Amino acid sequence: MAKAEKAAAIAELKNEFASSSGAVLTEYRGLTVAQLKELRTNLGDNARFAVVKNTLTKRAADEAGVDEQFRELLEGPSAIAFVHGDVVEAAKGLRDFAKANPDLVIKGGFIDGKSMVPADITKLADLESREVLLAKLAGAMKGSMANAAMLFNALPTQAAQLVEALRVKREAAGETAEAPADAAPAEAAAADADEAPAE
């Protein structure tokens, strides 16, 4: 490879490291061209899968400030999935493909600057996708809003019931209070009759 080509390849890889939200390093020994094409199709817009030369990739990673632990994994035939979309979906795509095609070995990587071992990538793949989490959040918010709406609708009804209960209670208390007031003149009349001289 000519010096200019090497420089261009390093610049391209450095740009991939800088523009992606993460990278997953794999060994692809034994995979056919058709299988690699299938993997790229499965990853879709979530990741760009590229077969790389270790020496050039190490230089690009060094220039991009990529974690040294990642650079140390660049041994043997290497390919990197540069993650540009949903990291969970990219991890799922790699994990599922590796299950079906054991020749693809996930060696490690980094996501959002955090170094990851293969077990971390598997755990990431077990998470629900961003779309599913957003849908659940929207559903929870919709449920909360519906509960709030029911509560606000119930408040006037409850207030009306409370006012009616207070009115009934006051009327009952008023009737009870009026009964002794009505009885007082009757008692006074009875007392006057007792005091009147007998004829």
Backbone as CSV, one residue per row, in Angstrom:
resi,resn,N_x,N_y,N_z,CA_x,CA_y,CA_z,C_x,C_y,C_z
1,MET,0.854,-1.181,0.000,0.000,0.000,0.000,0.896,1.239,0.000
2,ALA,0.614,2.168,-0.887,1.410,3.390,-1.003,1.196,4.265,0.224
3,LYS,2.169,5.145,0.463,2.131,6.008,1.638,0.874,6.878,1.652
4,ALA,0.505,7.416,0.493,-0.693,8.262,0.405,-1.954,7.468,0.728
5,GLU,-1.996,6.217,0.253,-3.157,5.359,0.531,-3.249,5.047,2.023
6,LYS,-2.082,4.781,2.636,-2.058,4.516,4.083,-2.569,5.725,4.848
7,ALA,-2.092,6.904,4.462,-2.509,8.135,5.142,-4.014,8.346,4.993
8,ALA,-4.550,8.061,3.811,-5.988,8.215,3.569,-6.791,7.211,4.400
9,ALA,-6.272,5.958,4.472,-6.953,4.914,5.248,-6.957,5.268,6.732
10,ILE,-5.825,5.771,7.219,-5.731,6.166,8.633,-6.684,7.323,8.923
11,ALA,-6.736,8.300,8.025,-7.625,9.453,8.200,-9.088,9.014,8.222
12,GLU,-9.437,8.060,7.344,-10.818,7.562,7.291,-11.187,6.834,8.585
13,LEU,-10.255,5.985,9.069,-10.518,5.260,10.312,-10.598,6.220,11.505
14,LYS,-9.708,7.197,11.524,-9.727,8.186,12.606,-11.060,8.923,12.612
15,ASN,-11.570,9.271,11.439,-12.867,9.935,11.328,-13.994,9.028,11.817
16,GLU,-13.900,7.737,11.505,-14.912,6.772,11.974,-14.919,6.711,13.497
17,PHE,-13.719,6.646,14.101,-13.629,6.611,15.563,-14.225,7.882,16.169
18,ALA,-13.924,9.014,15.549,-14.375,10.299,16.089,-15.876,10.516,15.917
19,SER,-16.442,10.046,14.807,-17.850,10.329,14.509,-18.820,9.278,15.040
20,SER,-18.302,8.118,15.420,-19.198,7.057,15.901,-19.363,7.151,17.415
21,SER,-20.487,6.603,17.906,-20.724,6.598,19.350,-20.038,5.412,20.015
22,GLY,-19.471,4.547,19.215,-18.749,3.403,19.754,-18.227,2.519,18.641
23,ALA,-17.442,1.532,19.037,-16.892,0.580,18.077,-16.770,-0.778,18.752
24,VAL,-17.146,-1.810,18.019,-17.043,-3.175,18.542,-16.075,-3.937,17.649
25,LEU,-15.016,-4.439,18.269,-13.975,-5.150,17.540,-14.307,-6.638,17.485
26,THR,-14.183,-7.212,16.291,-14.486,-8.630,16.104,-13.366,-9.314,15.331
27,GLU,-13.358,-10.630,15.450,-12.501,-11.452,14.586,-13.446,-12.201,13.656
28,TYR,-13.142,-12.167,12.389,-14.091,-12.722,11.409,-13.522,-13.935,10.671
29,ARG,-12.408,-14.493,11.128,-11.752,-15.608,10.449,-12.747,-16.735,10.189
30,GLY,-12.853,-17.173,8.935,-13.741,-18.273,8.583,-15.071,-17.837,7.992
31,LEU,-15.408,-16.554,8.092,-16.670,-16.086,7.513,-16.507,-15.857,6.011
32,THR,-17.533,-16.195,5.282,-17.499,-15.990,3.830,-17.894,-14.548,3.502
33,VAL,-17.646,-14.166,2.273,-18.038,-12.829,1.804,-19.551,-12.674,1.913
34,ALA,-20.283,-13.734,1.597,-21.752,-13.685,1.676,-22.213,-13.477,3.122
35,GLN,-21.544,-14.130,4.065,-21.906,-13.964,5.476,-21.609,-12.543,5.963
36,LEU,-20.479,-11.990,5.528,-20.148,-10.611,5.907,-21.175,-9.632,5.336
37,LYS,-21.618,-9.910,4.130,-22.647,-9.066,3.513,-23.951,-9.165,4.301
38,GLU,-24.290,-10.376,4.736,-25.506,-10.588,5.532,-25.416,-9.817,6.850
39,LEU,-24.236,-9.863,7.479,-24.040,-9.140,8.736,-24.224,-7.638,8.528
40,ARG,-23.637,-7.114,7.475,-23.777,-5.679,7.186,-25.253,-5.307,6.977
41,THR,-25.975,-6.174,6.283,-27.402,-5.933,6.053,-28.169,-5.949,7.369
42,ASN,-27.834,-6.919,8.235,-28.515,-7.039,9.530,-28.272,-5.822,10.413
43,LEU,-27.074,-5.261,10.344,-26.746,-4.092,11.173,-27.458,-2.841,10.670
44,GLY,-27.733,-2.785,9.372,-28.459,-1.656,8.799,-27.776,-0.329,9.073
45,ASP,-28.575,0.643,9.503,-28.062,1.987,9.775,-27.440,2.123,11.155
46,ASN,-27.536,1.069,11.959,-27.030,1.161,13.328,-25.515,1.100,13.410
47,ALA,-24.876,0.432,12.448,-23.419,0.305,12.490,-22.863,0.054,11.089
48,ARG,-21.616,0.484,10.912,-20.891,0.208,9.662,-19.826,-0.816,9.994
49,PHE,-19.890,-1.977,9.349,-18.964,-3.080,9.625,-17.842,-3.037,8.590
50,ALA,-16.604,-2.859,9.069,-15.474,-2.708,8.154,-14.330,-3.640,8.541
51,VAL,-13.816,-4.358,7.552,-12.600,-5.164,7.747,-11.437,-4.178,7.738
52,VAL,-10.547,-4.292,8.743,-9.474,-3.300,8.894,-8.101,-3.973,8.989
53,LYS,-7.079,-3.181,8.685,-5.693,-3.612,8.877,-5.269,-3.148,10.267
54,ASN,-4.724,-4.067,11.046,-4.408,-3.770,12.443,-3.427,-2.608,12.619
55,THR,-2.358,-2.592,11.825,-1.347,-1.547,12.011,-1.926,-0.162,11.732
56,LEU,-2.709,-0.054,10.660,-3.318,1.231,10.320,-4.370,1.624,11.353
57,THR,-5.123,0.648,11.819,-6.182,0.908,12.794,-5.581,1.353,14.125
58,LYS,-4.458,0.739,14.510,-3.802,1.145,15.754,-3.362,2.605,15.672
59,ARG,-2.807,2.990,14.535,-2.376,4.379,14.366,-3.568,5.333,14.387
60,ALA,-4.647,4.937,13.694,-5.848,5.783,13.666,-6.466,5.896,15.058
61,ALA,-6.518,4.778,15.766,-7.077,4.769,17.123,-6.230,5.618,18.054
62,ASP,-4.907,5.545,17.880,-3.997,6.340,18.695,-4.237,7.828,18.436
63,GLU,-4.357,8.202,17.175,-4.587,9.609,16.811,-5.963,10.095,17.283
64,ALA,-6.919,9.185,17.320,-8.279,9.545,17.757,-8.413,9.534,19.276
65,GLY,-7.360,9.077,19.967,-7.395,9.031,21.433,-8.238,7.896,21.985
66,VAL,-8.314,6.805,21.224,-9.096,5.645,21.658,-8.347,4.909,22.758
67,ASP,-9.106,4.359,23.686,-8.561,3.648,24.833,-7.514,2.609,24.429
68,GLU,-6.421,2.575,25.185,-5.320,1.651,24.876,-5.759,0.193,24.946
69,GLN,-6.690,-0.099,25.855,-7.189,-1.466,25.998,-7.792,-1.963,24.685
70,PHE,-8.472,-1.073,23.975,-9.052,-1.418,22.682,-7.948,-1.709,21.669
71,ARG,-6.929,-0.868,21.651,-5.840,-1.025,20.683,-5.109,-2.348,20.882
72,GLU,-5.025,-2.789,22.136,-4.325,-4.051,22.425,-5.063,-5.273,21.865
73,LEU,-6.353,-5.129,21.600,-7.155,-6.243,21.071,-6.974,-6.419,19.562
74,LEU,-6.312,-5.483,18.927,-6.135,-5.538,17.469,-5.064,-6.562,17.092
75,GLU,-5.437,-7.805,17.148,-4.566,-8.926,16.765,-5.377,-9.867,15.892
76,GLY,-4.725,-10.500,14.929,-5.421,-11.430,14.040,-6.312,-10.687,13.060
77,PRO,-7.077,-11.416,12.243,-7.952,-10.759,11.263,-9.060,-9.981,11.983
78,SER,-9.062,-8.674,11.824,-9.975,-7.818,12.589,-10.980,-7.110,11.698
79,ALA,-12.162,-6.927,12.260,-13.207,-6.118,11.630,-13.872,-5.344,12.748
80,ILE,-14.260,-4.121,12.444,-14.858,-3.258,13.464,-16.252,-2.827,13.018
81,ALA,-17.183,-2.909,13.962,-18.518,-2.353,13.751,-18.527,-0.971,14.380
82,PHE,-18.485,0.068,13.533,-18.554,1.444,14.012,-20.023,1.795,14.207
83,VAL,-20.407,2.075,15.442,-21.816,2.289,15.775,-22.196,3.742,15.511
84,HIS,-23.203,3.914,14.642,-23.690,5.258,14.326,-25.155,5.433,14.717
85,GLY,-25.851,4.340,14.946,-27.272,4.414,15.307,-27.480,3.981,16.743
86,ASP,-28.518,3.199,16.954,-28.875,2.692,18.276,-27.833,1.663,18.714
87,VAL,-27.112,1.953,19.805,-26.042,1.052,20.263,-26.599,-0.302,20.702
88,VAL,-27.793,-0.295,21.274,-28.407,-1.552,21.721,-28.727,-2.432,20.515
89,GLU,-29.306,-1.821,19.480,-29.639,-2.588,18.272,-28.383,-3.110,17.587
90,ALA,-27.314,-2.308,17.575,-26.055,-2.761,16.983,-25.499,-3.946,17.770
91,ALA,-25.533,-3.856,19.094,-25.046,-4.960,19.944,-25.892,-6.213,19.730
92,LYS,-27.212,-6.034,19.611,-28.105,-7.181,19.350,-27.759,-7.838,18.021
93,GLY,-27.559,-6.990,16.989,-27.246,-7.522,15.664,-25.970,-8.345,15.662
94,LEU,-24.939,-7.850,16.331,-23.668,-8.578,16.410,-23.813,-9.854,17.233
95,ARG,-24.483,-9.749,18.392,-24.663,-10.922,19.245,-25.450,-12.017,18.530
96,ASP,-26.558,-11.646,17.902,-27.403,-12.636,17.227,-26.670,-13.279,16.054
97,PHE,-25.911,-12.455,15.314,-25.169,-13.010,14.187,-24.079,-13.958,14.683
98,ALA,-23.413,-13.598,15.777,-22.357,-14.447,16.345,-22.929,-15.774,16.854
99,LYS,-24.152,-15.746,17.370,-24.793,-16.993,17.817,-25.027,-17.924,16.632
100,ALA,-25.499,-17.358,15.527,-25.792,-18.152,14.334,-24.528,-18.505,13.559
101,ASN,-23.478,-17.684,13.708,-22.219,-17.887,12.973,-21.047,-17.791,13.950
102,PRO,-20.706,-18.888,14.606,-19.669,-18.866,15.651,-18.294,-18.383,15.173
103,ASP,-18.082,-18.284,13.861,-16.796,-17.776,13.370,-16.630,-16.284,13.651
104,LEU,-17.731,-15.579,13.899,-17.631,-14.177,14.285,-17.421,-14.131,15.797
105,VAL,-16.262,-13.638,16.215,-15.922,-13.576,17.636,-15.878,-12.104,18.055
106,ILE,-16.706,-11.757,19.027,-16.692,-10.393,19.561,-15.567,-10.319,20.586
107,LYS,-14.604,-9.423,20.338,-13.417,-9.329,21.188,-13.516,-8.232,22.239
108,GLY,-14.313,-7.227,21.983,-14.439,-6.103,22.918,-14.772,-4.843,22.155
109,GLY,-14.690,-3.724,22.834,-14.968,-2.462,22.163,-15.102,-1.335,23.143
110,PHE,-15.710,-0.267,22.693,-16.013,0.861,23.571,-17.293,1.529,23.070
111,ILE,-18.070,1.993,24.019,-19.304,2.718,23.715,-19.273,4.001,24.535
112,ASP,-19.462,5.130,23.869,-19.428,6.436,24.526,-18.176,6.608,25.383
113,GLY,-17.045,6.144,24.845,-15.768,6.311,25.525,-15.486,5.294,26.612
114,LYS,-16.461,4.430,26.926,-16.285,3.426,27.984,-15.852,2.106,27.359
115,SER,-14.737,1.574,27.855,-14.220,0.311,27.348,-15.152,-0.837,27.741
116,MET,-15.353,-1.777,26.815,-16.273,-2.885,27.070,-15.639,-4.218,26.692
117,VAL,-15.860,-5.213,27.541,-15.436,-6.587,27.249,-16.624,-7.280,26.579
118,PRO,-16.417,-8.466,25.994,-17.535,-9.153,25.317,-18.785,-9.329,26.181
119,ALA,-18.598,-9.611,27.487,-19.758,-9.798,28.375,-20.568,-8.509,28.494
120,ASP,-19.878,-7.362,28.494,-20.577,-6.073,28.565,-21.430,-5.854,27.317
121,ILE,-20.893,-6.244,26.178,-21.619,-6.064,24.917,-22.850,-6.969,24.886
122,THR,-22.711,-8.178,25.437,-23.859,-9.093,25.529,-24.933,-8.511,26.441
123,LYS,-24.519,-7.928,27.582,-25.490,-7.301,28.491,-26.197,-6.135,27.799
124,LEU,-25.435,-5.370,27.050,-26.009,-4.247,26.308,-27.045,-4.756,25.302
125,ALA,-26.726,-5.878,24.662,-27.641,-6.460,23.675,-28.935,-6.959,24.322
126,ASP,-28.872,-7.296,25.621,-30.054,-7.794,26.325,-31.021,-6.665,26.710
127,LEU,-30.553,-5.426,26.632,-31.428,-4.298,26.957,-32.476,-4.110,25.863
128,GLU,-33.538,-3.390,26.219,-34.549,-3.078,25.212,-34.064,-1.903,24.378
129,SER,-34.496,-1.876,23.143,-34.044,-0.816,22.237,-34.585,0.542,22.670
130,ARG,-33.968,1.573,22.146,-34.360,2.951,22.456,-35.827,3.184,22.116
131,GLU,-36.274,2.646,20.973,-37.661,2.843,20.546,-38.639,2.206,21.528
132,VAL,-38.284,0.990,22.004,-39.162,0.293,22.954,-39.222,1.064,24.266
133,LEU,-38.055,1.532,24.744,-38.027,2.296,25.994,-38.819,3.595,25.860
134,LEU,-38.682,4.269,24.720,-39.444,5.504,24.497,-40.943,5.221,24.440
135,ALA,-41.314,4.099,23.809,-42.735,3.726,23.734,-43.287,3.449,25.130
136,LYS,-42.484,2.768,25.964,-42.924,2.479,27.340,-43.071,3.775,28.130
137,LEU,-42.118,4.684,27.944,-42.178,5.973,28.633,-43.418,6.744,28.198
138,ALA,-43.682,6.742,26.886,-44.867,7.442,26.369,-46.139,6.817,26.934
139,GLY,-46.173,5.488,27.013,-47.334,4.801,27.577,-47.546,5.148,29.042
140,ALA,-46.434,5.194,29.790,-46.529,5.552,31.209,-47.023,6.982,31.380
141,MET,-46.497,7.876,30.524,-46.922,9.272,30.600,-48.392,9.413,30.223
142,LYS,-48.816,8.649,29.203,-50.219,8.701,28.771,-51.123,8.209,29.900
143,GLY,-50.692,7.131,30.568,-51.462,6.602,31.695,-51.552,7.612,32.829
144,SER,-50.435,8.293,33.113,-50.424,9.307,34.171,-51.343,10.464,33.817
145,MET,-51.315,10.856,32.531,-52.174,11.954,32.100,-53.645,11.554,32.183
146,ALA,-53.936,10.300,31.839,-55.325,9.827,31.916,-55.791,9.819,33.373
147,ASN,-54.901,9.376,34.281,-55.254,9.375,35.703,-55.472,10.795,36.204
148,ALA,-54.612,11.720,35.758,-54.761,13.118,36.166,-56.080,13.685,35.641
149,ALA,-56.420,13.357,34.395,-57.667,13.833,33.809,-58.870,13.296,34.589
150,MET,-58.812,12.009,34.968,-59.908,11.426,35.747,-60.028,12.129,37.098
151,LEU,-58.867,12.414,37.696,-58.865,13.091,38.991,-59.469,14.479,38.866
152,PHE,-59.060,15.228,37.836,-59.596,16.575,37.641,-61.087,16.537,37.331
153,ASN,-61.525,15.531,36.587,-62.951,15.400,36.293,-63.736,15.015,37.542
154,ALA,-63.108,14.256,38.422,-63.791,13.800,39.634,-63.909,14.916,40.668
155,LEU,-62.999,15.871,40.651,-63.001,16.931,41.664,-64.312,17.719,41.709
156,PRO,-64.844,18.209,40.560,-66.121,18.943,40.639,-67.260,18.083,41.173
157,THR,-67.297,16.818,40.776,-68.350,15.910,41.243,-68.236,15.722,42.750
158,GLN,-67.004,15.496,43.213,-66.807,15.305,44.649,-67.121,16.581,45.419
159,ALA,-66.759,17.728,44.828,-67.056,19.002,45.489,-68.566,19.203,45.586
160,ALA,-69.288,18.876,44.513,-70.745,19.012,44.519,-71.367,18.082,45.562
161,GLN,-70.856,16.854,45.651,-71.368,15.902,46.634,-71.098,16.395,48.059
162,LEU,-69.947,16.990,48.254,-69.589,17.520,49.570,-70.498,18.683,49.954
163,VAL,-70.723,19.585,48.997,-71.615,20.732,49.247,-73.023,20.245,49.583
164,GLU,-73.504,19.254,48.844,-74.849,18.700,49.093,-74.917,18.061,50.473
165,ALA,-73.870,17.323,50.846,-73.836,16.687,52.162,-73.847,17.743,53.268
166,LEU,-73.100,18.826,53.072,-73.089,19.913,54.058,-74.455,20.579,54.150
167,ARG,-75.119,20.784,52.994,-76.444,21.398,52.985,-77.441,20.542,53.759
168,VAL,-77.412,19.233,53.495,-78.326,18.313,54.187,-78.050,18.323,55.681
169,LYS,-76.763,18.330,56.028,-76.393,18.329,57.444,-76.860,19.615,58.122
170,ARG,-76.720,20.754,57.448,-77.152,22.030,58.024,-78.665,22.084,58.169
171,GLU,-79.370,21.552,57.150,-80.828,21.533,57.238,-81.276,20.694,58.420
172,ALA,-80.625,19.539,58.574,-80.976,18.667,59.692,-80.660,19.358,61.012
173,ALA,-79.526,20.028,61.074,-79.149,20.753,62.290,-80.089,21.933,62.511
174,GLY,-80.525,22.598,61.452,-81.454,23.733,61.549,-82.804,23.295,62.070
175,GLU,-83.319,22.164,61.593,-84.604,21.657,62.056,-84.525,21.298,63.526
176,THR,-83.441,20.719,63.953,-83.266,20.323,65.338,-83.195,21.574,66.216
177,ALA,-82.511,22.608,65.705,-82.392,23.845,66.476,-83.724,24.579,66.530
178,GLU,-84.532,24.501,65.460,-85.810,25.194,65.425,-86.831,24.542,66.351
179,ALA,-86.772,23.220,66.516,-87.746,22.519,67.345,-87.764,23.067,68.765
180,PRO,-86.658,23.277,69.452,-86.704,23.842,70.800,-87.221,25.266,70.774
181,ALA,-86.940,26.045,69.733,-87.416,27.431,69.655,-88.934,27.458,69.542
182,ASP,-89.517,26.536,68.761,-90.970,26.451,68.623,-91.607,25.969,69.927
183,ALA,-90.896,25.115,70.615,-91.434,24.549,71.847,-91.454,25.580,72.967
184,ALA,-90.586,26.590,72.925,-90.480,27.572,74.017,-91.785,28.350,74.228
185,PRO,-92.446,28.898,73.181,-93.717,29.599,73.418,-94.796,28.684,73.990
186,ALA,-94.778,27.424,73.529,-95.790,26.496,74.041,-95.594,26.277,75.529
187,GLU,-94.295,26.136,75.932,-94.012,25.928,77.353,-94.384,27.167,78.149
188,ALA,-94.136,28.372,77.560,-94.475,29.629,78.249,-95.989,29.743,78.417
189,ALA,-96.739,29.357,77.371,-98.203,29.417,77.452,-98.721,28.471,78.528
190,ALA,-98.099,27.313,78.601,-98.514,26.332,79.608,-98.237,26.883,81.009
191,ALA,-97.101,27.553,81.155,-96.742,28.132,82.467,-97.713,29.235,82.855
192,ASP,-98.103,30.094,81.871,-99.071,31.161,82.131,-100.410,30.582,82.549
193,ALA,-100.792,29.467,81.914,-102.084,28.844,82.249,-102.047,28.338,83.675
194,ASP,-100.916,27.829,84.122,-100.812,27.316,85.480,-100.888,28.451,86.484
195,GLU,-100.320,29.606,86.101,-100.262,30.721,87.041,-101.592,31.501,87.076
196,ALA,-102.446,31.338,86.063,-103.704,32.112,86.015,-104.602,31.727,87.204
197,PRO,-105.279,32.746,87.831,-106.174,32.424,88.988,-107.370,31.608,88.531
198,ALA,-107.691,30.678,89.340,-108.832,29.831,89.036,-110.113,30.588,89.336
199,GLU,-111.149,30.438,88.553,-112.410,31.131,88.720,-113.396,30.226,89.393
